[in-house]
């Protein structure tokens, strides 16, 4: 008997239709052909979108109907899985009292067959029973009015999460307002060919930007003292964007492994990561969001330091004393925002780049955690930059010509660097604002194109042509990466080339000729020291008393210098002359004497040049001194 029952169930599944029309449709489920109604409406209260899915879920409970564990079990199952539809405006569903009677009568048989009561069919969620409008006694159905217009094209039932995109309950993810739902991993707004082209573009750009930012960071490590405040934030900004480029390059290599979740149930599609579903995705998100936000904050700090040097005329040392506060703000604010996003579970996988970010599908998160900080940083940095340039121009007009030329070059470099940073950042901000404005129409267009595929209500709005262009996404990713390249133009100078040349020269293996010359010079120095010790031992006893007298008169110590004898005017000089003739190149003594004369004259001239300066002149020289390291 049980085998025949399962065979009938399989035959009934073959006779069912597939997709719902979201209007009253004939009942095709064989088990409900004997009901007092012959039309139904989907989705039902168990979130089944067509009669095929409802029949497949209903067959598990059909042994209860065959055993007749309750007089109302068959009618209750049909009303729950295949509800009655009346006049295209009303759907009749089961009520609470009938549900409780059927569950109480069939509880023992459900334990026998291993059937659990559906969580979507909890009796407490149903309305109380009342008499139907036709006045028939004993009827226990609730009349539910569904708000929709007469024609199918005028309805707007909202978004219902399809079964293919369902996620496990309790993960906190939502898609288009539907809970426990995730977007498809294949980016929903682009075609597969466009996604492949975008991935290749992102991989190439991230590799180039990574090389540029790493070069800037290594240039800083070669000579740390060269880059002082107010220009040192450029280096920290470059380091932050080197990590941004690295994350995008890693996402390109992983090819969606971190941003997508493979389906655990057959018939479903890979979905994007939402929340804390993947540790690798969370790690990529933390690095990407933290470093990108910190890089923007460091640029704002750079404009602050420029303003302090130009407006209030702070020196480099005075600005450097505030470095602790700069680091606290630059790392603390992005860290707090990153922790808040992780606590809220707003991490989202990007099917195009293979990384994880925020605001890809959630508009409020995009608005408050991406667009708002970006706009605030651009406005504040631009205002401080303009104020600093105006102050530098005022200082340039009152200082002397030599320092004026240095300061003029410095101002040109500031303007060039700020332009190279601001143009990509403004373009990125424009892409985010345009995407935020058009996201709703793109989502309606996607629902209209895939409603039949996913068996969900189609959108009532005609948005067939509303699809974003591939160029928009390419520009957005390019502007995210290219802003880090601007720091290369700041360190590009002759001094950088000479530093790298000297660095490679130090690390290169020494040649044999220079090594032999070094050994010979060390041997000469050894013999000179040995001869001086011998001479000291020969003249010490004969001239000890005279040495003490001369030492006291000159105020020197006999233990720290070569002993001075009666004929010290002849012997030491001849020794020194001999030492130079043996080990030093020709003309070294003349160069030593001329060097000493220049040092003495330099000390004398420096003592006479120390005259007071005007405050503005000192500020201009201080600004020019800060730029001399370039």
C-alpha positions as CSV (number, residue, x, y, z in Angstrom):
1,X,0.0,0.0,0.0
2,X,2.8,2.4,0.9
3,X,4.6,1.7,-2.4
4,X,1.5,2.5,-4.4
5,X,1.2,5.7,-2.5
6,X,4.7,6.8,-3.4
7,X,4.1,5.9,-7.0
8,X,1.0,8.1,-7.1
9,X,3.0,10.9,-5.6
10,X,5.6,10.7,-8.4
11,X,2.9,10.6,-11.1
12,X,1.3,13.7,-9.5
13,X,4.6,15.5,-9.6
14,X,5.0,14.9,-13.4
15,X,1.5,16.4,-14.0
16,X,2.3,19.7,-12.2
17,X,3.1,22.9,-13.9
18,X,6.2,24.9,-13.2
19,X,6.0,28.6,-12.7
20,X,3.3,30.6,-11.1
21,X,1.5,33.4,-13.0
22,X,0.9,35.4,-9.7
23,X,-2.8,35.3,-10.3
24,X,-5.6,32.7,-9.9
25,X,-4.6,29.6,-11.8
26,X,-6.1,26.1,-12.0
27,X,-5.2,23.5,-9.4
28,X,-2.8,20.9,-10.9
29,X,-1.8,19.1,-7.8
30,X,-3.6,15.7,-8.0
31,X,-4.1,15.3,-4.2
32,X,-6.2,18.5,-4.1
33,X,-8.5,17.7,-7.1
34,X,-11.3,16.6,-4.8
35,X,-11.4,19.9,-2.8
36,X,-14.4,22.2,-3.1
37,X,-12.3,24.7,-5.1
38,X,-10.4,24.4,-8.3
39,X,-8.2,27.6,-8.5
40,X,-5.2,28.6,-6.4
41,X,-2.8,31.4,-6.0
42,X,1.0,31.3,-5.4
43,X,3.1,31.9,-3.5
44,X,1.5,30.2,-0.5
45,X,2.1,30.8,3.2
46,X,5.1,28.4,3.1
47,X,6.8,30.6,0.6
48,X,6.4,28.2,-2.3
49,X,6.4,29.9,-5.7
50,X,4.8,27.3,-7.9
51,X,2.8,24.1,-7.7
52,X,5.8,21.9,-8.5
53,X,7.6,23.0,-5.3
54,X,4.4,22.8,-3.3
55,X,3.6,19.2,-4.5
56,X,7.2,18.1,-3.7
57,X,6.9,19.4,-0.1
58,X,3.4,18.2,0.3
59,X,4.1,14.6,-0.5
60,X,5.9,14.2,2.8
61,X,2.6,14.7,4.6
62,X,0.4,12.6,2.3
63,X,0.8,9.5,4.5
64,X,-1.1,11.4,7.2
65,X,-3.9,12.0,4.7
66,X,-3.9,8.3,3.7
67,X,-4.1,7.2,7.4
68,X,-6.8,9.8,8.1
69,X,-5.2,10.6,11.5
70,X,-7.6,13.6,11.6
71,X,-10.9,14.2,9.8
72,X,-9.6,17.5,8.6
73,X,-6.0,16.7,7.7
74,X,-6.6,16.4,3.9
75,X,-8.5,19.7,3.7
76,X,-5.9,21.4,5.9
77,X,-2.9,20.3,3.9
78,X,-4.5,21.5,0.6
79,X,-5.4,24.9,2.1
80,X,-1.9,25.3,3.4
81,X,0.1,24.1,0.4
82,X,-2.4,24.9,-2.4
83,X,-4.6,27.8,-1.1
84,X,-7.9,28.7,-2.6
85,X,-8.2,31.8,-4.8
86,X,-11.4,33.7,-5.3
87,X,-12.2,36.4,-7.8
88,X,-8.6,37.3,-8.3
89,X,-8.7,39.4,-5.2
90,X,-9.0,37.0,-2.3
91,X,-7.0,34.1,-1.0
92,X,-8.4,31.7,1.6
93,X,-6.0,30.1,4.0
94,X,-6.3,27.7,7.0
95,X,-7.1,29.1,10.4
96,X,-5.6,28.6,13.9
97,X,-8.1,26.2,15.5
98,X,-8.1,23.8,12.6
99,X,-4.3,23.8,12.6
100,X,-4.2,23.0,16.3
101,X,-6.7,20.1,16.0
102,X,-4.8,18.5,13.1
103,X,-1.5,18.8,14.8
104,X,-2.8,17.3,18.0
105,X,-4.6,14.4,16.2
106,X,-1.6,13.5,14.0
107,X,1.3,14.1,16.3
108,X,1.7,10.4,17.1
109,X,1.7,9.4,13.4
110,X,4.2,12.1,12.6
111,X,6.6,10.6,15.0
112,X,6.1,7.2,13.4
113,X,6.9,8.5,9.9
114,X,9.6,10.9,11.1
115,X,7.8,14.0,9.9
116,X,8.4,17.3,11.6
117,X,5.8,20.1,11.6
118,X,6.9,22.9,9.2
119,X,8.3,26.0,10.9
120,X,6.4,28.2,8.4
121,X,3.1,26.5,9.4
122,X,3.1,27.4,13.1
123,X,-0.5,27.5,14.3
124,X,0.3,30.6,16.4
125,X,0.9,32.6,13.3
126,X,-2.6,31.9,11.8
127,X,-5.7,34.0,12.4
128,X,-8.7,32.7,14.3
129,X,-11.4,30.8,12.5
130,X,-14.7,32.5,11.5
131,X,-17.6,31.7,9.2
132,X,-17.1,32.2,5.5
133,X,-19.1,34.7,3.5
134,X,-21.3,32.0,2.0
135,X,-22.6,31.0,5.4
136,X,-21.8,27.3,5.2
137,X,-21.4,25.8,8.7
138,X,-18.2,24.3,10.0
139,X,-16.0,26.0,7.5
140,X,-12.7,27.1,9.0
141,X,-10.9,29.3,6.5
142,X,-9.7,32.9,6.7
143,X,-10.4,35.4,3.9
144,X,-7.3,37.2,3.1
145,X,-7.3,40.1,0.6
146,X,-4.3,40.5,-1.6
147,X,-3.7,44.0,-2.8
148,X,-3.1,44.0,-6.5
149,X,-4.8,45.4,-9.6
150,X,-7.0,43.6,-12.0
151,X,-4.4,43.0,-14.8
152,X,-1.2,41.0,-14.3
153,X,1.0,43.9,-15.7
154,X,-0.2,46.4,-13.1
155,X,0.8,44.4,-10.0
156,X,3.8,45.2,-7.9
157,X,4.1,42.5,-5.3
158,X,7.6,43.4,-4.2
159,X,10.7,41.2,-4.1
160,X,10.4,37.6,-2.7
161,X,13.6,35.7,-2.2
162,X,13.8,32.8,-4.7
163,X,14.7,29.4,-3.4
164,X,17.9,29.4,-5.5
165,X,19.2,32.4,-3.4
166,X,18.1,31.3,0.0
167,X,20.7,31.2,2.8
168,X,20.8,29.4,6.1
169,X,18.7,31.2,8.7
170,X,20.4,33.2,11.4
171,X,23.3,34.5,9.4
172,X,21.8,38.0,9.3
173,X,22.1,38.5,5.5
174,X,19.4,40.2,3.4
175,X,19.1,41.0,-0.3
176,X,16.7,43.6,-1.6
177,X,15.0,43.7,1.8
178,X,14.3,39.9,1.9
179,X,15.9,38.3,5.0
180,X,18.0,35.1,4.7
181,X,18.7,35.9,1.1
182,X,21.9,36.6,-0.8
183,X,22.6,38.0,-4.3
184,X,24.0,35.8,-7.0
185,X,27.8,35.6,-7.1
186,X,27.8,36.3,-10.8
187,X,27.4,40.1,-10.7
188,X,23.7,40.8,-11.3
189,X,24.1,44.0,-13.3
190,X,26.7,42.8,-15.9
191,X,26.8,40.0,-18.4
192,X,29.3,37.1,-18.0
193,X,31.5,38.5,-20.8
194,X,31.6,41.9,-19.2
195,X,32.5,40.4,-15.8
196,X,35.5,38.5,-17.4
197,X,36.7,41.7,-19.1
198,X,36.4,43.6,-15.8
199,X,38.4,41.0,-13.9
200,X,41.2,41.1,-16.3
201,X,41.3,44.9,-16.2
202,X,41.3,45.0,-12.4
203,X,44.1,42.4,-12.3
204,X,46.4,44.5,-14.6
205,X,45.7,47.8,-12.9
206,X,46.2,46.4,-9.4
207,X,49.6,44.9,-10.4
208,X,50.8,48.2,-11.9
209,X,49.6,50.2,-8.9
210,X,51.2,47.8,-6.5
211,X,54.6,48.2,-8.1
212,X,54.3,52.0,-8.0
213,X,53.3,52.2,-4.4
214,X,55.9,49.7,-3.3
215,X,58.6,51.7,-5.0
216,X,57.5,54.8,-3.1
217,X,57.5,52.9,0.2
218,X,61.0,51.5,-0.4
219,X,62.3,54.9,-1.3
220,X,61.2,56.1,2.1
221,X,62.9,53.2,3.9
222,X,66.2,53.9,2.1
223,X,66.4,57.3,3.7
224,X,63.8,57.9,6.4
225,X,65.2,61.3,7.5
226,X,64.8,62.7,4.0
227,X,61.0,62.9,4.2
228,X,60.0,65.1,7.1
229,X,56.9,66.8,8.0
230,X,54.9,68.4,6.3
231,X,55.5,65.9,3.5
232,X,55.8,62.6,5.5
233,X,52.0,61.9,5.3
234,X,52.6,61.3,1.6
235,X,54.6,58.2,2.5
236,X,52.0,56.8,4.9
237,X,49.3,57.5,2.3
238,X,51.4,55.5,-0.3
239,X,51.9,52.6,2.1
240,X,48.1,52.4,2.7
241,X,47.4,52.2,-1.0
242,X,50.0,49.6,-1.5
243,X,47.9,47.3,0.7
244,X,44.8,48.3,-1.3
245,X,46.5,47.3,-4.5
246,X,47.7,44.1,-2.9
247,X,44.2,43.1,-1.8
248,X,42.8,43.7,-5.3
249,X,45.6,41.6,-6.8
250,X,44.9,38.8,-4.3
251,X,41.2,38.9,-5.2
252,X,42.1,38.6,-8.8
253,X,44.3,35.6,-8.1
254,X,41.6,33.9,-6.0
255,X,39.0,34.4,-8.7
256,X,35.9,34.6,-6.5
257,X,36.9,32.0,-4.0
258,X,36.8,34.5,-1.1
259,X,33.8,36.5,-2.2
260,X,31.4,33.6,-3.2
261,X,29.7,30.8,-1.3
262,X,29.1,27.5,-3.0
263,X,25.6,26.1,-2.7
264,X,25.1,23.4,-0.1
265,X,21.8,22.2,-1.7
266,X,21.3,21.0,-5.2
267,X,19.4,23.3,-7.5
268,X,20.8,26.5,-6.0
269,X,23.4,28.9,-7.4
270,X,26.6,30.3,-5.9
271,X,25.8,33.4,-3.9
272,X,27.9,36.4,-2.7
273,X,29.2,36.4,0.9
274,X,27.1,38.4,3.3
275,X,28.2,39.0,6.9
276,X,30.7,36.8,8.6
277,X,30.3,33.7,6.4
278,X,33.9,33.5,5.4
279,X,37.1,34.4,7.4
280,X,39.1,35.1,4.3
281,X,36.4,37.5,3.0
282,X,36.4,39.3,6.4
283,X,40.2,39.6,6.3
284,X,40.2,41.0,2.8
285,X,37.4,43.4,3.8
286,X,39.3,44.7,6.9
287,X,42.5,45.3,4.9
288,X,40.7,47.0,2.0
289,X,38.3,49.2,3.9
290,X,40.8,50.1,6.7
291,X,43.7,51.0,4.3
292,X,41.6,52.9,1.8
293,X,40.0,55.0,4.5
294,X,43.3,55.5,6.3
295,X,44.9,56.6,3.0
296,X,42.2,59.3,2.6
297,X,42.7,60.5,6.2
298,X,46.4,60.7,5.7
299,X,45.8,62.9,2.7
300,X,43.7,65.2,4.8
301,X,46.5,65.3,7.4
302,X,48.9,66.2,4.6
303,X,46.8,69.3,3.8
304,X,46.7,70.1,7.5
305,X,50.4,70.1,7.8
306,X,50.8,72.2,4.7
307,X,48.4,74.7,6.1
308,X,50.2,74.8,9.4
309,X,53.5,75.4,7.6
310,X,52.1,78.1,5.3
311,X,49.4,79.8,7.5
312,X,50.5,79.9,11.1
313,X,54.1,79.5,9.9
314,X,54.9,76.4,11.9
315,X,58.4,75.0,11.5
316,X,59.1,71.4,10.6
317,X,60.0,70.5,14.1
318,X,56.8,72.0,15.5
319,X,54.7,70.0,13.1
320,X,56.6,66.9,13.9
321,X,55.7,67.2,17.6
322,X,52.1,66.7,16.7
323,X,52.9,63.4,14.9
324,X,51.3,61.3,17.7
325,X,48.0,63.0,17.2
326,X,48.2,62.5,13.5
327,X,48.8,58.8,13.9
328,X,46.0,58.5,16.4
329,X,43.5,60.0,14.0
330,X,44.8,58.4,10.9
331,X,44.6,54.9,12.3
332,X,41.9,55.3,15.0
333,X,39.0,56.6,12.8
334,X,39.3,53.9,10.1
335,X,39.8,51.2,12.8
336,X,36.6,52.3,14.5
337,X,34.6,52.3,11.3
338,X,36.0,48.8,10.3
339,X,35.0,47.3,13.7
340,X,31.5,48.9,13.5
341,X,30.9,47.3,10.0
342,X,32.1,43.9,11.2
343,X,29.8,44.1,14.3
344,X,26.9,45.1,12.1
345,X,27.7,42.2,9.6
346,X,27.8,44.5,6.6
347,X,30.6,42.7,4.7
348,X,29.6,41.9,1.1
349,X,31.4,39.8,-1.5
350,X,32.2,41.5,-4.8
351,X,31.7,39.1,-7.7
352,X,33.7,41.3,-10.1
353,X,36.9,42.0,-8.2
354,X,36.9,38.9,-6.0
355,X,37.3,41.0,-2.8
356,X,34.9,42.0,-0.1
357,X,33.7,45.5,0.6
358,X,30.6,47.4,1.8
359,X,27.7,49.1,0.1
360,X,27.7,46.7,-3.0
361,X,24.0,45.8,-2.4
362,X,23.1,47.8,0.7
363,X,22.4,51.5,-0.2
364,X,22.3,52.8,3.4
365,X,25.7,51.3,4.1
366,X,27.1,52.8,0.9
367,X,25.7,56.1,1.8
368,X,27.0,56.4,5.4
369,X,30.2,54.4,5.4
370,X,31.6,55.1,1.9
371,X,30.1,58.2,0.3
372,X,29.9,60.3,3.5
373,X,33.5,59.8,4.7
374,X,34.8,60.3,1.1
375,X,32.8,63.5,0.6
376,X,33.9,64.9,4.0
377,X,37.5,64.1,3.3
378,X,37.5,65.7,-0.1
379,X,35.8,68.9,1.1
380,X,38.0,69.3,4.2
381,X,41.2,68.6,2.3
382,X,40.4,70.9,-0.6
383,X,39.6,73.8,1.8
384,X,42.8,73.3,3.7
385,X,44.8,73.0,0.5
386,X,43.5,76.2,-1.0
387,X,44.1,78.0,2.3
388,X,47.7,76.8,2.4
389,X,48.4,77.7,-1.2
390,X,47.1,81.3,-0.6
391,X,49.3,81.6,2.5
392,X,52.3,80.4,0.6
393,X,51.7,82.8,-2.1
394,X,51.6,85.7,0.4
395,X,54.9,84.5,1.9
396,X,56.5,84.2,-1.5
397,X,55.8,87.9,-2.2
398,X,57.7,89.2,0.8
399,X,60.8,87.0,0.9
400,X,64.0,87.5,-1.1
401,X,64.4,86.2,-4.7
402,X,66.5,83.0,-3.9
403,X,64.1,81.6,-1.4
404,X,61.2,82.8,-3.5
405,X,62.3,80.5,-6.4
406,X,62.5,77.5,-4.0
407,X,59.1,78.2,-2.6
408,X,57.6,78.7,-6.0
409,X,58.8,75.2,-7.1
410,X,57.5,73.8,-3.9
411,X,54.0,75.4,-4.5
412,X,54.0,74.0,-8.1
413,X,54.7,70.5,-6.7
414,X,52.0,70.9,-4.1
415,X,49.5,71.8,-6.8
416,X,50.6,69.0,-9.1
417,X,50.4,66.4,-6.4
418,X,47.0,67.6,-5.1
419,X,45.6,67.6,-8.6
420,X,46.8,64.1,-9.2
421,X,45.1,63.0,-6.0
422,X,41.9,65.0,-6.3
423,X,40.9,64.2,-9.9
424,X,40.7,60.4,-9.3
425,X,39.0,61.0,-5.9
426,X,36.4,63.2,-7.4
427,X,35.7,60.8,-10.2
428,X,35.3,58.0,-7.7
429,X,32.9,60.1,-5.6
430,X,30.9,60.8,-8.8
431,X,30.7,57.1,-9.6
432,X,29.4,56.3,-6.2
433,X,26.8,59.0,-6.3
434,X,25.6,58.0,-9.8
435,X,25.4,54.3,-8.7
436,X,23.4,55.3,-5.6
437,X,20.9,57.3,-7.7
438,X,20.4,54.5,-10.3
439,X,20.5,51.4,-8.1
440,X,16.8,51.1,-7.7
441,X,16.1,51.1,-11.4
442,X,18.9,48.6,-12.0
443,X,17.4,46.3,-9.4
444,X,13.9,46.5,-11.0
445,X,15.4,45.7,-14.3
446,X,17.2,42.7,-12.9
447,X,14.0,41.4,-11.3
448,X,12.1,41.8,-14.6
449,X,14.8,39.8,-16.5
450,X,15.0,36.9,-14.0
451,X,11.5,36.7,-12.5
452,X,10.6,33.7,-14.7
453,X,13.9,32.0,-14.1
454,X,13.6,32.3,-10.3
455,X,9.8,32.0,-10.1
456,X,9.4,35.4,-8.3
457,X,7.0,38.2,-9.0
458,X,7.9,40.3,-12.0
459,X,8.3,44.1,-11.5
460,X,5.4,46.2,-12.7
461,X,7.8,48.9,-13.9
462,X,9.1,48.8,-17.5
463,X,12.8,49.0,-17.1
464,X,14.1,46.8,-19.9
465,X,16.8,49.3,-20.9
466,X,17.9,50.2,-17.4
467,X,21.3,48.5,-17.3
468,X,24.6,50.0,-16.2
469,X,27.4,50.4,-18.6
470,X,30.6,48.4,-18.1
471,X,32.6,51.7,-18.3
472,X,31.1,52.9,-15.1
473,X,32.5,49.9,-13.1
474,X,35.9,50.1,-14.9
475,X,36.2,53.8,-14.0
476,X,35.3,53.1,-10.4
477,X,37.9,50.4,-9.9
478,X,40.5,52.3,-11.8
479,X,40.0,55.5,-9.7
480,X,40.2,53.4,-6.5
481,X,43.6,52.0,-7.5
482,X,45.2,54.9,-9.4
483,X,45.0,57.4,-6.5
484,X,48.0,55.6,-5.0
485,X,50.2,56.3,-8.0
486,X,50.3,60.1,-7.3
487,X,52.8,59.6,-4.5
488,X,55.4,58.4,-7.1
489,X,55.4,61.9,-8.7
490,X,56.4,63.4,-5.3
491,X,59.5,61.2,-4.8
492,X,60.5,61.4,-8.5
493,X,63.6,63.5,-8.4
494,X,67.4,63.4,-9.0
495,X,68.0,62.8,-5.3
496,X,65.9,59.6,-5.5
497,X,67.9,58.4,-8.4
498,X,71.2,59.1,-6.6
499,X,69.9,57.4,-3.4
500,X,69.0,54.2,-5.3
501,X,72.3,54.3,-7.2
502,X,74.2,54.6,-3.9
503,X,72.1,51.9,-2.4
504,X,72.9,49.4,-5.2
505,X,76.6,50.5,-5.0
506,X,76.7,49.7,-1.3
507,X,75.2,46.3,-1.8
508,X,77.4,45.5,-4.8
509,X,80.5,43.3,-4.2
510,X,83.7,45.2,-4.0
511,X,86.3,44.7,-6.7
512,X,89.8,43.3,-6.0
513,X,91.7,46.6,-6.8
514,X,89.8,48.6,-4.2
515,X,90.1,45.8,-1.7
516,X,93.9,45.7,-2.1
517,X,94.1,49.5,-1.8
518,X,92.1,49.2,1.5
519,X,94.4,46.6,2.9
520,X,97.5,48.7,2.0
521,X,96.0,51.7,3.7
522,X,95.3,49.8,6.8
523,X,98.9,48.4,6.9
524,X,100.3,52.0,6.6
525,X,98.1,53.1,9.5
526,X,99.4,50.2,11.6
527,X,103.0,51.0,11.0
528,X,102.5,54.7,11.7
529,X,100.9,53.8,15.1
530,X,103.8,51.4,15.9
531,X,106.4,54.0,15.1
532,X,104.7,56.6,17.2
533,X,104.7,54.2,20.2
534,X,108.4,53.5,19.7
535,X,109.2,57.2,19.6
536,X,107.2,57.8,22.7
537,X,109.2,55.1,24.6
538,X,112.5,56.6,23.5
539,X,111.8,60.2,24.4
540,X,109.7,59.6,27.5
541,X,112.5,59.4,30.1
542,X,114.7,62.2,28.8
543,X,111.9,64.7,28.5
544,X,109.4,63.7,31.2
545,X,110.1,66.8,33.4
546,X,110.0,69.2,30.4
547,X,106.8,67.6,29.1
548,X,105.1,68.2,32.4
549,X,106.1,71.8,32.5
550,X,104.9,72.4,28.9
551,X,101.7,70.5,29.5
552,X,100.8,72.6,32.6
553,X,101.5,75.8,30.7
554,X,99.3,74.7,27.7
555,X,96.6,73.2,29.9
556,X,96.7,69.7,28.2
557,X,97.0,66.2,29.5
558,X,100.0,64.0,28.8
559,X,98.0,60.8,28.6
560,X,95.8,61.9,25.7
561,X,98.3,63.2,23.2
562,X,101.8,62.4,21.8
563,X,104.5,63.5,24.2
564,X,105.9,66.9,23.5
565,X,109.7,67.0,23.8
566,X,112.3,69.8,23.5
567,X,112.7,69.2,19.9
568,X,109.0,68.6,19.2
569,X,109.1,71.2,16.4
570,X,111.3,68.9,14.3
571,X,110.5,65.3,15.2
572,X,106.7,65.1,15.0
573,X,106.6,67.3,11.8
574,X,109.1,65.0,10.1
575,X,107.1,62.0,11.2
576,X,103.9,63.5,9.9
577,X,105.6,64.4,6.7
578,X,106.9,60.9,6.3
579,X,103.5,59.4,7.0
580,X,101.8,61.6,4.3
581,X,104.5,60.8,1.8
582,X,104.1,57.1,2.3
583,X,100.3,56.5,2.5
584,X,98.5,59.6,1.4
585,X,98.0,60.6,-2.2
586,X,99.9,63.6,-3.6
587,X,98.6,67.0,-2.5
588,X,96.7,65.7,0.5
589,X,98.5,67.9,2.9
590,X,97.7,71.0,0.9
591,X,94.0,69.9,0.7
592,X,94.0,69.4,4.5
593,X,95.4,72.8,5.2
594,X,93.0,74.5,2.8
595,X,90.1,72.7,4.4
596,X,91.2,73.9,7.8
597,X,91.4,77.4,6.5
598,X,88.0,77.2,4.9
599,X,86.5,75.9,8.2
600,X,88.1,78.7,10.2
601,X,86.9,81.3,7.7
602,X,83.5,79.7,7.7
603,X,83.3,80.0,11.5
604,X,84.3,83.6,11.4
605,X,81.9,84.5,8.6
606,X,79.0,82.6,10.3
607,X,79.6,84.6,13.4
608,X,79.2,87.8,11.5
609,X,76.1,86.7,9.5
610,X,73.8,86.1,12.4
611,X,71.4,89.1,12.2
612,X,67.7,89.2,13.2
613,X,65.1,88.6,10.4
614,X,61.6,89.6,9.8
615,X,58.9,87.1,10.9
616,X,57.6,86.5,7.4
617,X,61.1,86.1,6.0
618,X,61.9,83.5,8.7
619,X,58.7,81.6,7.8
620,X,59.6,81.6,4.1
621,X,63.1,80.4,4.9
622,X,61.6,77.7,7.1
623,X,59.3,76.5,4.4
624,X,62.2,76.5,1.9
625,X,64.3,74.6,4.4
626,X,61.6,71.9,4.7
627,X,61.7,71.5,0.9
628,X,65.5,71.3,0.6
629,X,65.4,67.5,1.2
630,X,63.8,67.1,-2.2
